[in-house]
Amino acid sequence: MAIILYNQHPMSTINATDIKKGMIIKFNNDLYEVADYDHVTPGNWRAMMQVKMRSVRTGSTLEYRFRSVDKVEQLSVELRPVDYLYQKGNFFVFMSTENYEEVSINLEVLKDKAKYMKENLSVMLVYCDEGLIDVQLPVTVDLKITETTPPLKTATITNVSKPATMETGLVVQVPAFIELGETIRIDTRDGRYVERVKVE
């Protein structure tokens, strides 16, 4: 499948105050996914929108404060649910949960998200004008630890951490009492350890 990052995307103009998490917007001639936002009212000034966003093309993050009177171009997108199957060279193969067709996505498109790809993981492909522009991960992913130092029995969850390598190659800082072979829950938004997961 050809991966099209940019094309003539249908846009709609919205007020900056209507920005919501997960939206794809055009800003400075680039496409950004809104990661978070906050209404700010500094004293007697007009209300503003503090927006944290991630470039769809490069993955870099940016924070910008929009005025309440600013207009923003929102991209019209379509979300398609797929399950991750396997990796073949630099391509990651997914299967549509709607029509069971397979979709291959290049590592260059996935970037750091590739380190969260575990077999059968459900994700959303974000399309616009028949082109793939993003892959949305679930908020958390459960992965097994394949490499880490022995646990410190006296450590608590707040005082010591250590690096742990997951089954996908992702490296996460975990509490020192975590052991090799355990499964942990990771926040995909920042790569942060959340909790242990009991595997049945």
C-alpha positions in Angstrom: 0.0 0.0 0.0 1.3 3.5 -0.9 1.5 5.7 2.2 0.4 9.3 1.4 1.2 11.7 4.1 -0.1 14.9 2.4 -2.7 15.6 -0.2 -5.4 18.2 -0.7 -7.1 17.8 2.7 -10.7 19.0 3.3 -10.6 21.7 6.0 -13.2 23.4 8.2 -12.6 26.5 10.2 -13.4 26.5 13.9 -12.9 28.9 16.8 -9.8 28.3 18.9 -12.0 27.8 21.9 -13.6 24.8 20.2 -10.3 22.9 20.0 -10.5 19.4 21.5 -8.1 16.6 22.3 -7.5 14.2 19.4 -8.3 16.8 16.7 -6.0 17.1 13.6 -5.4 20.8 12.9 -3.4 22.8 10.4 -0.8 25.1 12.0 2.1 26.9 10.3 1.6 24.8 7.2 1.9 21.5 9.1 -0.6 19.0 10.5 -0.8 18.6 14.2 -2.7 16.3 16.5 -4.0 18.0 19.7 -2.5 16.2 22.7 -4.0 18.4 25.4 -5.5 21.8 25.9 -6.3 24.2 28.7 -8.5 27.3 29.0 -6.4 30.2 30.4 -7.8 33.4 31.7 -4.9 35.7 32.8 -6.3 38.4 35.0 -8.4 40.9 33.0 -7.2 39.6 29.7 -9.4 37.7 27.2 -9.6 34.0 27.6 -6.9 31.9 25.7 -6.4 28.3 24.8 -3.0 26.8 25.8 -2.7 23.9 23.3 -0.1 21.1 23.3 0.1 19.4 19.9 2.2 16.8 18.1 3.3 17.1 14.5 1.8 14.3 12.4 4.9 14.4 10.1 7.8 14.6 12.5 6.3 13.5 15.9 7.8 16.7 17.6 5.7 18.4 20.2 4.7 22.1 20.3 2.8 24.3 22.7 1.0 27.4 21.5 -1.4 29.8 23.1 -4.3 30.7 20.9 -6.4 33.8 21.5 -10.1 33.2 21.9 -10.7 35.2 18.7 -8.3 33.1 16.6 -9.6 30.7 13.9 -8.1 27.3 13.4 -8.3 25.0 10.4 -9.6 21.5 11.5 -8.9 18.5 9.2 -11.8 16.2 8.4 -10.5 12.7 9.1 -11.7 9.1 9.1 -10.7 6.6 11.7 -10.4 3.0 10.7 -9.9 0.3 13.4 -7.1 -2.3 12.8 -5.2 -5.0 14.7 -1.4 -5.3 14.5 -0.3 -8.7 13.1 3.4 -8.8 12.4 6.5 -7.0 11.2 8.1 -7.7 7.8 11.3 -5.8 7.3 10.6 -2.1 7.7 6.9 -2.6 7.3 4.3 -3.3 10.0 1.3 -5.3 8.9 -2.2 -4.6 10.3 -5.6 -6.1 9.6 -8.8 -4.2 9.3 -11.4 -5.2 11.9 -14.1 -4.1 9.4 -13.3 -5.9 6.2 -10.2 -8.0 7.2 -8.0 -6.4 4.5 -4.3 -6.1 5.4 -2.5 -2.8 5.5 1.3 -2.3 5.5 2.7 0.8 7.2 6.4 1.8 6.9 8.5 2.3 10.0 9.1 5.9 8.9 5.5 6.6 9.4 5.1 4.9 12.8 8.4 6.3 14.2 8.5 5.8 18.0 5.1 4.2 18.0 6.6 1.1 16.5 8.0 0.3 20.0 4.5 -0.2 21.3 3.4 -2.7 18.6 2.6 -6.0 20.2 0.8 -8.7 18.4 -3.0 -8.2 18.3 -2.8 -4.6 19.6 -5.8 -2.6 18.4 -5.1 0.9 17.0 -6.8 3.5 14.8 -5.5 4.5 11.4 -6.3 8.1 10.7 -7.1 8.8 7.0 -7.8 12.0 5.1 -8.7 12.2 1.4 -7.7 8.5 1.1 -4.3 9.1 2.6 -2.9 7.8 5.9 -1.7 10.6 8.1 -1.5 9.1 11.6 -1.7 6.0 13.7 -3.5 6.5 17.1 -2.4 4.2 19.9 -4.5 3.2 22.9 -3.8 5.3 26.0 -2.0 2.4 27.7 -0.3 -0.8 26.5 0.7 -3.9 28.5 4.2 -5.2 27.7 6.4 -7.9 29.2 9.9 -7.1 30.6 12.7 -9.0 28.8 15.7 -7.3 30.4 16.3 -5.4 33.6 18.5 -5.5 36.7 17.6 -7.6 39.8 15.0 -6.1 42.1 15.9 -4.1 45.2 13.6 -5.6 47.9 14.0 -2.5 50.1 13.0 0.0 47.4 9.7 1.7 47.4 7.7 3.0 44.4 8.8 6.6 45.0 12.5 6.5 45.7 14.4 4.4 43.1 13.8 3.6 39.5 15.7 1.6 36.9 15.6 1.0 33.1 13.7 -2.0 31.8 13.6 -3.3 28.2 10.2 -4.5 27.0 9.4 -7.3 24.5 9.1 -4.8 21.7 12.5 -3.1 22.5 11.0 -0.1 24.2 13.0 1.0 27.3 11.0 2.3 30.3 11.9 3.6 33.7 10.3 1.3 36.3 10.3 1.1 40.1 13.4 -0.8 41.5 11.2 -3.7 42.9 9.9 -4.7 39.4 11.3 -8.1 38.3 12.4 -9.6 35.0 9.5 -11.3 33.2 6.7 -9.2 34.8 4.1 -7.5 32.6 3.6 -3.8 33.2 1.2 -1.1 31.9 2.7 1.8 30.0 1.2 5.2 29.1 1.8 5.5 25.4 1.5 9.3 25.5 4.8 9.8 27.4 6.3 6.2 27.8 5.7 6.3 31.5 5.3 3.2 33.8 1.7 3.1 35.2 1.4 -0.2 37.2 2.1 -3.9 37.3 -0.3 -6.2 35.4 -1.4 -9.6 36.7 -1.2 -12.1 33.9 -3.7 -15.0 34.1 
